[in-house]
Amino acid sequence: MAVRSLNKVMLIGNLTRNPNLRYTPNNTAVCSFGLATNRSWANEDGSTEERTDFHNIVAWAKLAEICDQILQMGDKVYLEGRIQTRDWKTEEGDERRITEIVLDSMIKLSSPRGSYDDGNSANQSSSGVSDDSKKSQPKSKSDDKNSKKKKEDEVDVEEVADDIPF
């Protein structure tokens, strides 16, 4: 009987660079960007120490295209995915290794201060986006009325992000 294992990552942090969208030879979208997470603790003498960790993030398919459209450097995001390590050789024959987080889902929590937000990203960020997101369907007039009603009822995402208990 096989023993089960788990490879799950959950991160909240800020983008360190703008997303880079490209396409494989099979025309599959792949988007990569950096994420910084911070932690602080009190050391033995009572002073506070801080550490920032930097993560390589990769999204595929529709999630890659969405990340490219709504994310930018400085944004605070919640990410879920798995850790993956890849090895390869350069053209010069040097061995390289990278550890990255392959995304399953993403929620945009906020935008950088002073940036313009047209409200479209808040609609996506409050609901989140996953790799198995639904395909777009044509909108009807009743959908337009519902979306206007939803915009009136929306809560400021930044206010909600401050209330997250972790």
Secondary structure by P-SEA (a helix, b strand, c coil): cbbbbbbbbbbbbbbcccccccccccbbbbbbbbbbbbbbbbccccbbbbbbbbbbbbbccaaaaaaaccccccccbbbbbbbbbbbbbcccbbbbbbbbbbccbbbbccccccccccaaaaaaaaacccccccccccccaaaaaaaaaaaaacccaaaaaaaccc
